[in-house]
Amino acid sequence: MTVHFMDKDAWQEAPFFELHVEVGPHPQSVPKVLAGIEALWQHTSLEGPYGDSFAEPSEQQKLEEISVEPSQTYGVARLSKASQHP
């Protein structure tokens, strides 16, 4: 099993990537923003979304849908065949 999330340096020293999406004050924008986030997760270079950074992807189910709760999701990005990062 490849260790991604539970590696001792995964969220501190090792490279990790973060995308912060802020929903504006207009409630009608929420469905469009969530649809955009779901579309991002469909990319073949991404594995996820997962709801727990304290369990390996292989030990949890992918989230079935994106919502405002949980406000954070996690996954693995494959930048090349040899490079994978949480």
C-alpha positions as semicolon CSV with decimal commas, in nm:
position;residue;x (nm);y (nm);z (nm)
1;M;0,000;0,000;0,000
2;T;0,128;0,344;-0,090
3;V;0,117;0,586;0,201
4;H;-0,007;0,932;0,108
5;F;-0,201;1,099;0,389
6;M;-0,040;0,928;0,687
7;D;0,323;0,984;0,587
8;K;0,483;1,177;0,872
9;D;0,574;1,463;0,638
10;A;0,265;1,458;0,414
11;W;0,113;1,782;0,538
12;Q;0,425;1,953;0,679
13;E;0,748;1,901;0,486
14;A;0,651;1,718;0,167
15;P;0,501;1,914;-0,120
16;F;0,124;1,931;-0,112
17;F;-0,118;2,135;-0,318
18;E;-0,421;2,323;-0,199
19;L;-0,705;2,487;-0,385
20;H;-0,913;2,729;-0,183
21;V;-1,254;2,815;-0,325
22;E;-1,454;3,082;-0,148
23;V;-1,827;3,101;-0,204
24;G;-1,951;3,456;-0,226
25;P;-2,238;3,609;-0,030
26;H;-2,497;3,511;-0,291
27;P;-2,666;3,177;-0,212
28;Q;-2,750;3,125;-0,579
29;S;-2,377;3,093;-0,655
30;V;-2,335;2,784;-0,433
31;P;-2,465;2,523;-0,684
32;K;-2,241;2,661;-0,959
33;V;-1,935;2,660;-0,735
34;L;-2,005;2,305;-0,614
35;A;-2,057;2,189;-0,974
36;G;-1,720;2,340;-1,065
37;I;-1,548;2,161;-0,777
38;E;-1,712;1,831;-0,878
39;A;-1,588;1,884;-1,234
40;L;-1,232;1,934;-1,106
41;W;-1,246;1,601;-0,919
42;Q;-1,337;1,426;-1,245
43;H;-0,992;1,497;-1,390
44;T;-0,796;1,178;-1,452
45;S;-0,492;1,312;-1,262
46;L;-0,689;1,341;-0,938
47;E;-0,796;1,066;-0,700
48;G;-1,069;1,173;-0,464
49;P;-1,249;1,349;-0,311
50;Y;-1,209;1,203;0,036
51;G;-1,337;1,355;0,358
52;D;-1,065;1,244;0,600
53;S;-0,697;1,341;0,594
54;F;-0,629;1,101;0,884
55;A;-0,704;0,785;0,682
56;E;-0,537;0,666;0,366
57;P;-0,741;0,684;0,045
58;S;-0,736;0,304;0,025
59;E;-0,903;0,291;0,370
60;Q;-1,202;0,515;0,291
61;Q;-1,477;0,569;0,039
62;K;-1,476;0,863;-0,198
63;L;-1,735;1,126;-0,114
64;E;-2,043;1,072;-0,327
65;E;-2,116;1,441;-0,365
66;I;-1,954;1,771;-0,284
67;S;-2,134;1,997;-0,039
68;V;-2,048;2,291;0,179
69;E;-2,008;2,041;0,467
70;P;-1,746;1,905;0,500
71;S;-1,575;2,223;0,394
72;Q;-1,250;2,043;0,311
73;T;-1,191;1,749;0,082
74;Y;-0,870;1,559;0,020
75;G;-0,720;1,357;-0,262
76;V;-0,407;1,259;-0,447
77;A;-0,274;1,444;-0,752
78;R;-0,064;1,254;-1,002
79;L;0,172;1,505;-1,159
80;S;0,350;1,233;-1,356
81;K;0,352;0,855;-1,348
82;A;0,624;0,861;-1,081
83;S;0,507;1,161;-0,876
84;Q;0,201;1,151;-0,648
85;H;0,121;1,413;-0,385
86;P;-0,158;1,464;-0,126
